[in-house]
Amino acid sequence: MQPRAAVLLLILRGLLVRTEDWVTEHDQEGYDYERDPAYWDAQARDTLDAALKLRPVEHRAKNIILFLGDGMGVSTVSAARILRGQMEGRSGEETLLSMDTFPYVALSKTYSVDKQVADSASTATAYHCGVKANAKTVGLSAMAVAYECNSTFGNEVYSVLRRAKAKGKSVGIVTTTRRTPKGCVDIATQLVTNVDIDVILGGGRMYMTPKGTIDPEYPTSNSRKGDRKDKKNLIEEWLYAKPNKRSRYVWHRKDFDEIDVKTTDRLMGLFEPKDMRFEVFRNSTRDPSIVEMTEKAIQILSKNPKGYFLFVEDNHSDHSHVFTFGGNTPRGNPIFGLAPKKADDKMPFTSILYANGPGYVHINGTRENITMVDYYDEEYMQQAAVPLDAETHGGEDVTIYAKGPMAHLFHGVKEQNYVAHVMAYAACLEPYRDCPPHAPSHSSTNSATTPQLSGLLATISLIWLIR
């Protein structure tokens, strides 16, 4: 499978039209107007006018939505932008993604306390809890030592999600991954016992049930049976933890679609034994998409008049990957296509490449001739310079795109833990008490028919704070 850095591209790549000569037949004629300087002058004036009208929204945020896409370094976002435009029949480079329209942008440094190139555990602690941590530790300060369970006591740090729940808000998690990495106290157990989470949607069924439990979707599979050696059924524990609330559990799309959000207070949906499938491989008759899960979560959480916190992720993006694209490609070159010239070894190469990873293939001392393989196939792994079983994270900064109340606090270059502090301040959560004022009662944003979102979107994370 393709390294996670290109996850957003993988979601879309199966839909890309394969046509190497598309540029010459379509784009060269379609963009003649760009040759006129007046076009660029007018475009820049419109952008300047919009910037001059921009004013910070300085009242309190009622709701927070944090979106996070795995491996969304700047290069991955740029490639996804081009791909989207090409899927719509354009050359692609001029396309705007939704996040590109957000008015406030910042860069986030991703290193951890002990690593120049961080892992997902420590970075998740930074953007959720507001402190930088050591690699391989979650929800702990850097005083804790990885794999030394006795070092956790007294070094716990608390997430914005937990603080939002303490303030009376509803909270939810939507993900395409399993919710259950193992640790001193496994996170599956912590998921259902540490905080009362109202909506949990994603994968990881096998880590929630006793060892040997037959999976309802794959009853003949031994590798997908329940995996808990403590014989606990965490699904049932979560279901019956709040008897005064109407709780539901689903594992199939049919039951998910039939959920009545008006009569559901709490919802757990686990749609795969392990990670959910990439969108391009998703069985749409059995599993909902991340978009559909997000919509359902918002419908349930938004019933709380005090607001909510929702975390939506695709894997654990809080860093970049060693992904790049280049090669002196012409305007409109198919993003999964070849560079126009061969390399010094007289072999062709794709525009997209990795610095390391499983795409390193040498045959008789030279690179593989990729014209002999289908480099548009979903399973194709772009070539890598250094052989590794799995591609590594990248150490460069990632981008935060922000919109809504107090989103103007994202600017310049910031430490990653700053993300949590802006969310907490904007929604007046601990430790902040000298907070922004509430929105004016006459504000049009109070309209139930035209809610306006505010938030922070990043290639490390996307956060929307909702008024």
VOPAGU-2260 file (C-alpha; in pm, 1 decimal, decimal comma):
REM VOPAGU-2260
SITE   aa  ch    i         X         Y         Z
SITE  MET   A    0       0,0       0,0       0,0
SITE  GLN   A    1     110,0     352,7     -72,7
SITE  PRO   A    2     273,5     529,1     226,6
SITE  ARG   A    3      32,8     733,2     435,0
SITE  ALA   A    4     178,9    1064,8     322,3
SITE  ALA   A    5     -31,9    1055,6       8,5
SITE  VAL   A    6    -351,8     949,8     177,3
SITE  LEU   A    7    -554,1    1238,0      35,8
SITE  LEU   A    8    -423,3    1162,6    -308,7
SITE  LEU   A    9    -506,3     795,9    -270,5
SITE  ILE   A   10    -862,6     886,4    -188,1
SITE  LEU   A   11    -896,2    1055,3    -523,7
SITE  ARG   A   12    -642,3     896,2    -755,0
SITE  GLY   A   13    -868,2     616,0    -878,8
SITE  LEU   A   14   -1091,7     880,1   -1036,6
SITE  LEU   A   15    -815,4    1052,3   -1230,9
SITE  VAL   A   16    -854,9    1036,8   -1608,6
SITE  ARG   A   17    -550,3     875,3   -1761,8
SITE  THR   A   18    -439,8    1082,0   -2059,3
SITE  GLU   A   19     -79,4    1186,1   -2107,7
SITE  ASP   A   20    -154,3    1427,1   -2390,5
SITE  TRP   A   21    -440,0    1600,8   -2207,6
SITE  VAL   A   22    -226,0    1911,5   -2153,7
SITE  THR   A   23    -159,4    1976,8   -2520,1
SITE  GLU   A   24    -517,2    1908,2   -2629,4
SITE  HIS   A   25    -692,6    2100,3   -2354,4
SITE  ASP   A   26    -483,9    2329,3   -2142,0
SITE  GLN   A   27    -264,3    2512,6   -2387,1
SITE  GLU   A   28    -570,5    2658,9   -2558,7
SITE  GLY   A   29    -785,0    2688,8   -2245,7
SITE  TYR   A   30    -547,1    2922,6   -2062,3
SITE  ASP   A   31    -445,8    3169,4   -2328,2
SITE  TYR   A   32    -602,6    3452,2   -2123,5
SITE  GLU   A   33    -331,2    3402,1   -1861,6
SITE  ARG   A   34     -78,8    3538,5   -2110,4
SITE  ASP   A   35    -230,7    3884,5   -2068,4
SITE  PRO   A   36     -83,5    4078,8   -1771,1
SITE  ALA   A   37    -422,3    4240,9   -1721,2
SITE  TYR   A   38    -562,4    3907,3   -1603,3
SITE  TRP   A   39    -309,8    3880,7   -1322,0
SITE  ASP   A   40    -348,5    4246,8   -1228,0
SITE  ALA   A   41    -724,8    4210,5   -1197,2
SITE  GLN   A   42    -694,5    3887,8    -998,3
SITE  ALA   A   43    -450,1    4047,8    -755,7
SITE  ARG   A   44    -672,6    4355,6    -711,6
SITE  ASP   A   45    -970,0    4135,5    -621,5
SITE  THR   A   46    -757,6    3948,5    -370,2
SITE  LEU   A   47    -630,7    4274,5    -223,8
SITE  ASP   A   48    -983,5    4413,7    -193,5
SITE  ALA   A   49   -1091,8    4101,9      -3,5
SITE  ALA   A   50    -789,8    4128,8     228,3
SITE  LEU   A   51    -867,0    4494,8     303,2
SITE  LYS   A   52   -1222,0    4401,4     406,1
SITE  LEU   A   53   -1107,8    4123,6     639,1
SITE  ARG   A   54   -1181,3    4185,6    1005,7
SITE  PRO   A   55   -1108,4    3952,8    1301,9
SITE  VAL   A   56   -1405,7    3786,0    1470,0
SITE  GLU   A   57   -1332,4    3856,1    1834,8
SITE  HIS   A   58   -1618,1    3694,5    2023,8
SITE  ARG   A   59   -1624,7    3354,7    2190,5
SITE  ALA   A   60   -1656,7    3031,6    1990,5
SITE  LYS   A   61   -1943,8    2805,4    2094,2
SITE  ASN   A   62   -1824,0    2492,7    1913,2
SITE  ILE   A   63   -1486,9    2357,7    1804,5
SITE  ILE   A   64   -1417,1    2117,8    1518,6
SITE  LEU   A   65   -1060,5    2003,1    1471,4
SITE  PHE   A   66    -991,6    1833,0    1137,4
SITE  LEU   A   67    -661,7    1655,5    1093,8
SITE  GLY   A   68    -535,5    1477,1     782,0
SITE  ASP   A   69    -241,9    1241,7     802,5
SITE  GLY   A   70      75,8    1336,4     619,6
SITE  MET   A   71     -64,1    1663,2     489,2
SITE  GLY   A   72     260,2    1844,6     432,5
SITE  VAL   A   73     261,9    2140,1     195,5
SITE  SER   A   74     367,0    1922,5     -97,9
SITE  THR   A   75      80,4    1677,6     -41,1
SITE  VAL   A   76    -176,0    1957,7     -20,0
SITE  SER   A   77     -38,7    2113,5    -340,5
SITE  ALA   A   78     -57,2    1780,7    -523,3
SITE  ALA   A   79    -412,1    1720,8    -398,4
SITE  ARG   A   80    -511,2    2067,1    -519,5
SITE  ILE   A   81    -378,0    1992,8    -868,0
SITE  LEU   A   82    -547,1    1653,3    -874,7
SITE  ARG   A   83    -883,5    1800,2    -782,2
SITE  GLY   A   84    -860,0    2053,0   -1064,2
SITE  GLN   A   85    -759,4    1784,8   -1313,9
SITE  MET   A   86   -1054,6    1571,0   -1209,9
SITE  GLU   A   87   -1275,5    1870,2   -1293,3
SITE  GLY   A   88   -1125,7    1908,2   -1640,3
SITE  ARG   A   89    -875,6    2184,8   -1574,8
SITE  SER   A   90    -498,3    2190,1   -1560,9
SITE  GLY   A   91    -523,8    2184,1   -1182,6
SITE  GLU   A   92    -266,0    2429,9   -1054,4
SITE  GLU   A   93    -512,8    2718,7   -1033,5
SITE  THR   A   94    -763,5    2519,6    -826,7
SITE  LEU   A   95    -867,5    2624,1    -475,0
SITE  LEU   A   96    -932,1    2368,5    -204,3
SITE  SER   A   97   -1180,4    2463,5      66,7
SITE  MET   A   98    -896,4    2515,1     312,1
SITE  ASP   A   99    -731,0    2756,7      66,7
SITE  THR   A  100   -1018,0    2998,9     121,3
SITE  PHE   A  101    -960,0    3025,8     496,9
SITE  PRO   A  102    -843,1    3378,6     580,2
SITE  TYR   A  103    -582,1    3301,9     845,5
SITE  VAL   A  104    -275,7    3085,7     793,3
SITE  ALA   A  105      16,3    2990,9    1016,7
SITE  LEU   A  106     302,3    2743,1    1022,6
SITE  SER   A  107     338,8    2489,7    1301,2
SITE  LYS   A  108     672,0    2345,4    1412,9
SITE  THR   A  109     633,7    1970,7    1462,3
SITE  TYR   A  110     939,5    1855,0    1659,5
SITE  SER   A  111     887,7    1685,8    1995,7
SITE  VAL   A  112    1088,1    1731,8    2315,8
SITE  ASP   A  113    1321,4    1442,5    2234,1
SITE  LYS   A  114    1292,6    1407,6    1854,1
SITE  GLN   A  115    1376,5    1638,2    1565,9
SITE  VAL   A  116    1135,0    1440,7    1347,0
SITE  ALA   A  117     839,1    1356,0    1567,0
SITE  ASP   A  118     600,6    1061,6    1587,0
SITE  SER   A  119     221,2    1084,9    1597,2
SITE  ALA   A  120     188,6    1020,8    1971,2
SITE  SER   A  121     391,0    1318,1    2090,4
SITE  THR   A  122     249,6    1554,0    1832,1
SITE  ALA   A  123    -106,9    1450,6    1914,6
SITE  THR   A  124     -30,4    1539,7    2275,3
SITE  ALA   A  125      91,6    1881,1    2163,7
SITE  TYR   A  126    -208,9    1986,7    1956,6
SITE  HIS   A  127    -467,4    1827,3    2187,1
SITE  CYS   A  128    -320,7    1899,4    2529,9
SITE  GLY   A  129    -110,4    2210,5    2477,4
SITE  VAL   A  130     231,5    2078,3    2583,7
SITE  LYS   A  131     514,9    1923,1    2385,9
SITE  ALA   A  132     603,0    1568,7    2486,9
SITE  ASN   A  133     840,9    1280,2    2420,8
SITE  ALA   A  134     799,4    1038,1    2132,7
SITE  LYS   A  135     578,3     732,6    2193,6
SITE  THR   A  136     386,6     898,9    2477,0
SITE  VAL   A  137      27,0    1023,5    2465,0
SITE  GLY   A  138    -140,9    1258,8    2711,4
SITE  LEU   A  139     175,0    1289,8    2919,7
SITE  SER   A  140     427,8    1565,6    2971,6
SITE  ALA   A  141     791,9    1519,3    2876,3
SITE  MET   A  142     860,5    1415,2    3234,9
SITE  ALA   A  143     718,8    1073,9    3141,0
SITE  VAL   A  144     941,6     812,5    2977,7
SITE  ALA   A  145     814,3     590,9    2695,6
SITE  TYR   A  146     740,2     229,7    2799,6
SITE  GLU   A  147     796,5     309,7    3168,9
SITE  CYS   A  148     444,7     295,8    3307,0
SITE  ASN   A  149     541,0     410,5    3654,7
SITE  SER   A  150     661,7     740,0    3504,6
SITE  THR   A  151     307,3     833,8    3400,2
SITE  PHE   A  152     171,3     908,7    3745,6
SITE  GLY   A  153     158,6    1279,7    3816,6
SITE  ASN   A  154     265,6    1364,2    3460,0
SITE  GLU   A  155     -77,2    1347,3    3297,9
SITE  VAL   A  156    -188,4    1640,5    3080,1
SITE  TYR   A  157    -545,4    1696,7    2969,9
SITE  SER   A  158    -694,0    1749,0    2626,9
SITE  VAL   A  159    -917,2    2025,8    2501,2
SITE  LEU   A  160   -1179,5    1754,1    2448,0
SITE  ARG   A  161   -1171,6    1668,5    2818,8
SITE  ARG   A  162   -1184,7    2036,0    2914,8
SITE  ALA   A  163   -1479,5    2092,5    2679,9
SITE  LYS   A  164   -1666,8    1803,6    2841,9
SITE  ALA   A  165   -1598,6    1946,7    3186,6
SITE  LYS   A  166   -1755,4    2273,9    3067,4
SITE  GLY   A  167   -2075,8    2090,4    2974,2
SITE  LYS   A  168   -2016,2    2059,3    2602,3
SITE  SER   A  169   -2076,4    1741,2    2404,8
SITE  VAL   A  170   -1767,9    1576,2    2256,2
SITE  GLY   A  171   -1702,6    1340,7    1968,3
SITE  ILE   A  172   -1433,3    1161,7    1769,9
SITE  VAL   A  173   -1457,3    1063,7    1403,1
SITE  THR   A  174   -1169,7     876,2    1243,0
SITE  THR   A  175   -1083,4     630,6     968,5
SITE  THR   A  176    -838,9     447,0    1194,7
SITE  ARG   A  177    -863,9     209,4    1486,4
SITE  ARG   A  178    -913,1     396,1    1812,0
SITE  THR   A  179    -694,7     159,0    2008,9
SITE  PRO   A  180    -313,0     172,9    2015,3
SITE  LYS   A  181    -179,2     -25,3    2309,4
SITE  GLY   A  182       2,6     115,1    2611,0
SITE  CYS   A  183      31,6      83,5    2986,9
SITE  VAL   A  184    -344,6     114,6    3008,7
SITE  ASP   A  185    -456,7      53,1    2652,7
SITE  ILE   A  186    -620,4     347,8    2484,1
SITE  ALA   A  187    -931,3     146,5    2401,5
SITE  THR   A  188   -1000,1     125,1    2774,1
SITE  GLN   A  189    -916,0     491,8    2824,9
SITE  LEU   A  190   -1147,8     581,1    2537,5
SITE  VAL   A  191   -1452,1     452,1    2721,8
SITE  THR   A  192   -1349,7     526,5    3082,2
SITE  ASN   A  193   -1144,3     848,5    3095,5
SITE  VAL   A  194   -1401,9    1082,5    2942,7
SITE  ASP   A  195   -1767,9    1036,9    2855,5
SITE  ILE   A  196   -1737,8    1073,6    2478,6
SITE  ASP   A  197   -2078,7    1118,4    2317,3
SITE  VAL   A  198   -1990,1    1013,5    1961,4
SITE  ILE   A  199   -1719,6     762,6    1865,7
SITE  LEU   A  200   -1700,9     667,2    1497,1
SITE  GLY   A  201   -1420,7     479,2    1324,1
SITE  GLY   A  202   -1254,3     137,4    1321,1
SITE  GLY   A  203   -1100,8     -98,5    1575,6
SITE  ARG   A  204   -1380,1    -343,5    1668,9
SITE  MET   A  205   -1142,6    -629,4    1752,8
SITE  TYR   A  206    -969,6    -429,4    2025,2
SITE  MET   A  207   -1296,5    -366,5    2206,0
SITE  THR   A  208   -1411,0    -727,4    2258,5
SITE  PRO   A  209   -1276,9   -1036,6    2442,0
SITE  LYS   A  210   -1009,4   -1245,3    2273,3
SITE  GLY   A  211   -1162,7   -1490,1    2028,2
SITE  THR   A  212   -1490,2   -1299,7    1977,7
SITE  ILE   A  213   -1614,8   -1366,3    1623,4
SITE  ASP   A  214   -1638,1   -1050,5    1414,1
SITE  PRO   A  215   -1992,5    -988,7    1282,4
SITE  GLU   A  216   -1868,5    -872,7     942,6
SITE  TYR   A  217   -1595,7   -1133,5     892,4
SITE  PRO   A  218   -1723,8   -1440,2    1085,0
SITE  THR   A  219   -1479,8   -1684,4     920,1
SITE  SER   A  220   -1167,0   -1472,3     973,4
SITE  ASN   A  221    -932,6   -1572,9    1254,8
SITE  SER   A  222    -721,6   -1256,9    1217,5
SITE  ARG   A  223   -1019,5   -1030,6    1286,8
SITE  LYS   A  224   -1146,1   -1190,6    1606,8
SITE  GLY   A  225   -1161,2   -1000,4    1934,0
SITE  ASP   A  226    -819,0    -931,9    2085,9
SITE  ARG   A  227    -874,3    -831,4    2449,7
SITE  LYS   A  228    -691,9   -1062,5    2690,4
SITE  ASP   A  229    -871,4    -905,4    2988,1
SITE  LYS   A  230   -1200,2   -1044,9    2848,2
SITE  LYS   A  231   -1369,5    -705,9    2874,5
SITE  ASN   A  232   -1635,2    -598,6    2627,2
SITE  LEU   A  233   -1571,0    -226,3    2603,6
SITE  ILE   A  234   -1857,7    -174,0    2360,9
SITE  GLU   A  235   -2105,7    -292,0    2623,7
SITE  GLU   A  236   -1929,7     -95,5    2896,8
SITE  TRP   A  237   -1969,2     222,8    2691,9
SITE  LEU   A  238   -2330,5     146,4    2601,2
SITE  TYR   A  239   -2443,3      98,4    2960,8
SITE  ALA   A  240   -2222,6     360,1    3125,5
SITE  LYS   A  241   -2490,3     629,2    3099,7
SITE  PRO   A  242   -2830,8     463,7    3159,7
SITE  ASN   A  243   -3007,0     799,4    3162,1
SITE  LYS   A  244   -2897,9     866,0    2802,6
SITE  ARG   A  245   -3009,9     700,5    2479,9
SITE  SER   A  246   -2699,7     520,5    2350,7
SITE  ARG   A  247   -2658,6     321,9    2029,0
SITE  TYR   A  248   -2387,5      98,9    1881,9
SITE  VAL   A  249   -2364,6      14,6    1510,8
SITE  TRP   A  250   -2108,7    -167,4    1295,7
SITE  HIS   A  251   -2282,0    -165,1     954,9
SITE  ARG   A  252   -2376,0     118,7     722,9
SITE  LYS   A  253   -2742,5      14,5     712,1
SITE  ASP   A  254   -2783,4      58,9    1087,0
SITE  PHE   A  255   -2576,1     378,4    1076,1
SITE  ASP   A  256   -2806,3     529,5     813,9
SITE  GLU   A  257   -3111,9     440,0    1019,0
SITE  ILE   A  258   -2990,3     622,3    1331,5
SITE  ASP   A  259   -3243,6     885,0    1437,1
SITE  VAL   A  260   -3026,7    1173,6    1554,3
SITE  LYS   A  261   -3321,4    1331,7    1735,3
SITE  THR   A  262   -3360,1    1032,3    1966,3
SITE  THR   A  263   -2989,8     943,9    1997,7
SITE  ASP   A  264   -2775,6    1104,5    2267,3
SITE  ARG   A  265   -2466,4     886,2    2231,6
SITE  LEU   A  266   -2341,9     690,1    1930,7
SITE  MET   A  267   -2057,7     442,8    1883,6
SITE  GLY   A  268   -1993,1     311,6    1533,1
SITE  LEU   A  269   -1702,3      74,0    1466,2
SITE  PHE   A  270   -1706,7     -24,2    1100,7
SITE  GLU   A  271   -1391,9    -235,2    1063,8
SITE  PRO   A  272   -1200,4    -473,2    1294,1
SITE  LYS   A  273    -886,4    -262,2    1244,1
SITE  ASP   A  274    -836,3      53,8    1034,1
SITE  MET   A  275   -1111,0     160,4     795,4
SITE  ARG   A  276   -1025,5     136,1     428,9
SITE  PHE   A  277    -897,7     422,0     215,9
SITE  GLU   A  278   -1185,5     598,6      44,1
SITE  VAL   A  279   -1090,9     455,8    -295,2
SITE  PHE   A  280   -1120,9     102,8    -152,0
SITE  ARG   A  281   -1419,5     163,0      78,1
SITE  ASN   A  282   -1718,9     -70,2      42,3
SITE  SER   A  283   -1990,4     193,9      32,9
SITE  THR   A  284   -2264,3     -61,8     105,0
SITE  ARG   A  285   -2104,7    -158,1     437,5
SITE  ASP   A  286   -1905,0     141,0     560,7
SITE  PRO   A  287   -1996,3     512,0     573,6
SITE  SER   A  288   -1748,5     769,4     447,9
SITE  ILE   A  289   -1562,7    1006,1     678,7
SITE  VAL   A  290   -1784,6    1285,9     544,5
SITE  GLU   A  291   -2100,6    1094,8     634,5
SITE  MET   A  292   -1965,2    1010,6     979,7
SITE  THR   A  293   -1877,3    1375,0    1038,7
SITE  GLU   A  294   -2224,0    1492,0     936,4
SITE  LYS   A  295   -2391,7    1241,9    1168,6
SITE  ALA   A  296   -2165,3    1340,4    1456,0
SITE  ILE   A  297   -2244,8    1709,5    1412,8
SITE  GLN   A  298   -2617,9    1638,5    1400,8
SITE  ILE   A  299   -2601,9    1457,2    1734,7
SITE  LEU   A  300   -2354,2    1685,5    1911,5
SITE  SER   A  301   -2517,1    2011,1    1800,3
SITE  LYS   A  302   -2826,9    1937,2    2007,7
SITE  ASN   A  303   -2634,6    2050,5    2315,6
SITE  PRO   A  304   -2711,6    2422,2    2374,1
SITE  LYS   A  305   -2370,8    2462,2    2540,5
SITE  GLY   A  306   -2191,5    2356,3    2223,3
SITE  TYR   A  307   -1950,6    2077,0    2137,9
SITE  PHE   A  308   -1595,5    1971,8    2053,3
SITE  LEU   A  309   -1547,2    1737,7    1756,4
SITE  PHE   A  310   -1219,3    1584,7    1645,5
SITE  VAL   A  311   -1213,2    1447,9    1289,8
SITE  GLU   A  312    -900,6    1273,8    1167,4
SITE  ASP   A  313    -771,9    1059,3     886,2
SITE  ASN   A  314    -502,4     858,1    1063,6
SITE  HIS   A  315    -287,4    1092,7    1283,8
SITE  SER   A  316    -168,1    1396,2    1078,8
SITE  ASP   A  317      37,6    1631,0    1282,7
SITE  HIS   A  318     351,1    1621,6    1070,3
SITE  SER   A  319     461,3    1597,2     710,6
SITE  HIS   A  320     605,9    1303,9     517,4
SITE  VAL   A  321     904,1    1274,8     282,8
SITE  PHE   A  322     685,0    1326,8     -23,7
SITE  THR   A  323     759,0    1564,1    -308,7
SITE  PHE   A  324     677,0    1627,5    -671,3
SITE  GLY   A  325     883,8    1799,9    -936,1
SITE  GLY   A  326    1081,9    1724,7   -1250,7
SITE  ASN   A  327    1029,9    2038,1   -1459,7
SITE  THR   A  328     679,1    1922,9   -1549,4
SITE  PRO   A  329     469,6    2139,4   -1783,4
SITE  ARG   A  330     150,0    2311,5   -1680,2
SITE  GLY   A  331    -130,1    2059,6   -1640,1
SITE  ASN   A  332      96,1    1754,5   -1632,1
SITE  PRO   A  333    -108,4    1466,5   -1480,0
SITE  ILE   A  334     -10,7    1464,2   -1114,6
SITE  PHE   A  335      53,7    1088,3   -1123,2
SITE  GLY   A  336     225,1    1110,7   -1461,7
SITE  LEU   A  337     583,8    1112,5   -1579,1
SITE  ALA   A  338     830,9    1397,6   -1578,3
SITE  PRO   A  339     895,3    1514,9   -1937,9
SITE  LYS   A  340    1260,4    1407,6   -1952,5
SITE  LYS   A  341    1445,8    1095,0   -1849,9
SITE  ALA   A  342    1691,9    1095,3   -1561,4
SITE  ASP   A  343    2069,6    1066,2   -1600,5
SITE  ASP   A  344    2034,8     688,2   -1586,4
SITE  LYS   A  345    1824,5     709,0   -1906,5
SITE  MET   A  346    1517,5     587,6   -1716,8
SITE  PRO   A  347    1181,8     767,9   -1685,4
SITE  PHE   A  348    1049,0     883,7   -1349,1
SITE  THR   A  349     717,0    1003,4   -1212,4
SITE  SER   A  350     678,1    1356,3   -1088,7
SITE  ILE   A  351     579,7    1222,1    -745,4
SITE  LEU   A  352     867,0    1069,3    -548,3
SITE  TYR   A  353     961,2     979,4    -190,4
SITE  ALA   A  354    1290,3    1035,2     -13,6
SITE  ASN   A  355    1261,1     691,5     150,7
SITE  GLY   A  356    1023,5     399,4     175,4
SITE  PRO   A  357     917,5      68,8      16,8
SITE  GLY   A  358     911,7     222,3    -331,6
SITE  TYR   A  359    1288,2     167,1    -360,1
SITE  VAL   A  360    1323,0     -96,5    -634,0
SITE  HIS   A  361    1648,0    -172,4    -815,2
SITE  ILE   A  362    1683,6    -441,7   -1081,2
SITE  ASN   A  363    2033,4    -550,3   -1183,7
SITE  GLY   A  364    2179,1    -246,2   -1013,4
SITE  THR   A  365    1951,0      12,4   -1171,8
SITE  ARG   A  366    1609,7     163,1   -1112,7
SITE  GLU   A  367    1303,7     -18,3   -1236,9
SITE  ASN   A  368    1177,0      88,3   -1579,5
SITE  ILE   A  369     839,2     218,4   -1468,9
SITE  THR   A  370     702,6     234,0   -1823,3
SITE  MET   A  371     665,1    -142,5   -1781,2
SITE  VAL   A  372     424,3     -99,9   -1486,3
SITE  ASP   A  373      94,3      79,8   -1436,9
SITE  TYR   A  374     201,9     381,1   -1233,0
SITE  TYR   A  375    -161,0     500,4   -1223,9
SITE  ASP   A  376    -273,1     191,8   -1035,1
SITE  GLU   A  377    -401,2     249,6    -680,8
SITE  GLU   A  378    -149,3       0,2    -542,9
SITE  TYR   A  379     153,9     149,5    -718,9
SITE  MET   A  380     421,6     281,5    -484,2
SITE  GLN   A  381     615,8     578,7    -619,2
SITE  GLN   A  382     990,2     531,3    -630,7
SITE  ALA   A  383    1198,6     615,2    -324,5
SITE  ALA   A  384    1564,1     711,3    -291,6
SITE  VAL   A  385    1637,0     509,3      24,7
SITE  PRO   A  386    1502,5     158,0      94,8
SITE  LEU   A  387    1283,0     127,6     404,7
SITE  ASP   A  388     996,6    -105,9     490,7
SITE  ALA   A  389     784,1     199,8     569,2
SITE  GLU   A  390     825,4     561,5     467,9
SITE  THR   A  391     912,6     799,8     749,6
SITE  HIS   A  392     764,4    1122,0     877,0
SITE  GLY   A  393     904,1    1453,6     758,3
SITE  GLY   A  394    1041,4    1712,2     996,4
SITE  GLU   A  395     936,8    2035,3     827,1
SITE  ASP   A  396     665,6    2273,2     946,3
SITE  VAL   A  397     304,6    2211,0     852,0
SITE  THR   A  398      34,1    2462,3     773,7
SITE  ILE   A  399    -260,4    2572,3     985,6
SITE  TYR   A  400    -556,5    2723,1     801,1
SITE  ALA   A  401    -794,6    2907,2    1032,6
SITE  LYS   A  402   -1142,7    3055,8    1012,3
SITE  GLY   A  403   -1390,1    3199,6    1260,9
SITE  PRO   A  404   -1390,3    3347,3    1611,8
SITE  MET   A  405   -1035,7    3420,0    1732,0
SITE  ALA   A  406    -889,4    3247,7    1426,2
SITE  HIS   A  407    -674,6    3555,6    1366,7
SITE  LEU   A  408    -458,4    3432,3    1654,8
SITE  PHE   A  409    -306,3    3192,9    1403,4
SITE  HIS   A  410     -35,4    3383,6    1220,8
SITE  GLY   A  411     336,6    3351,8    1166,2
SITE  VAL   A  412     533,4    3049,4    1286,8
SITE  LYS   A  413     410,4    2883,6    1606,1
SITE  GLU   A  414     494,7    2585,8    1823,1
SITE  GLN   A  415     254,5    2295,6    1775,2
SITE  ASN   A  416     120,0    2306,5    2131,3
SITE  TYR   A  417     -10,0    2657,8    2058,6
SITE  VAL   A  418    -299,2    2498,8    1864,4
SITE  ALA   A  419    -460,8    2365,1    2181,6
SITE  HIS   A  420    -423,6    2697,1    2360,4
SITE  VAL   A  421    -602,9    2892,2    2088,2
SITE  MET   A  422    -890,1    2641,3    2088,1
SITE  ALA   A  423    -917,4    2660,8    2466,6
SITE  TYR   A  424    -900,5    3040,6    2474,3
SITE  ALA   A  425   -1150,5    3085,2    2190,2
SITE  ALA   A  426   -1407,7    2863,7    2364,4
SITE  CYS   A  427   -1319,1    2984,4    2718,3
SITE  LEU   A  428   -1199,3    2648,2    2844,0
SITE  GLU   A  429    -945,8    2581,2    3119,7
SITE  PRO   A  430    -701,3    2727,6    3197,4
SITE  TYR   A  431    -843,3    3044,0    3040,6
SITE  ARG   A  432   -1092,9    3254,4    3230,7
SITE  ASP   A  433   -1024,8    3602,9    3094,5
SITE  CYS   A  434   -1202,5    3505,4    2772,5
SITE  PRO   A  435   -1348,7    3667,1    2462,6
SITE  PRO   A  436   -1702,3    3803,1    2508,9
SITE  HIS   A  437   -2005,5    3610,3    2394,2
SITE  ALA   A  438   -2138,3    3683,3    2046,4
SITE  PRO   A  439   -2391,0    3970,5    2035,5
SITE  SER   A  440   -2744,6    3841,1    2073,3
SITE  HIS   A  441   -2849,1    4018,1    1753,9
SITE  SER   A  442   -2571,6    3848,4    1555,1
SITE  SER   A  443   -2690,8    3680,1    1237,8
SITE  THR   A  444   -2471,2    3386,7    1331,9
SITE  ASN   A  445   -2733,1    3281,8    1586,5
SITE  SER   A  446   -2964,5    3181,5    1304,0
SITE  ALA   A  447   -3037,0    2811,1    1313,9
SITE  THR   A  448   -3090,8    2805,1     940,1
SITE  THR   A  449   -2759,6    2965,3     843,2
SITE  PRO   A  450   -2497,0    2855,0    1094,4
SITE  GLN   A  451   -2150,7    2992,6    1032,7
SITE  LEU   A  452   -1845,9    2785,3    1109,8
SITE  SER   A  453   -1525,7    2919,1    1251,9
SITE  GLY   A  454   -1214,3    2722,3    1294,3
SITE  LEU   A  455    -857,6    2630,6    1235,1
SITE  LEU   A  456    -758,5    2411,6     945,0
SITE  ALA   A  457    -412,6    2273,6     916,0
SITE  THR   A  458    -210,1    2035,1     715,8
SITE  ILE   A  459    -128,3    1930,3    1064,8
SITE  SER   A  460    -487,9    1989,7    1162,8
SITE  LEU   A  461    -808,8    2160,3    1062,6
SITE  ILE   A  462    -996,2    2329,1    1340,8
SITE  TRP   A  463   -1332,3    2496,4    1305,4
SITE  LEU   A  464   -1468,7    2698,4    1593,6
SITE  ILE   A  465   -1842,4    2743,5    1554,0
SITE  ARG   A  466   -2030,0    3040,0    1688,0
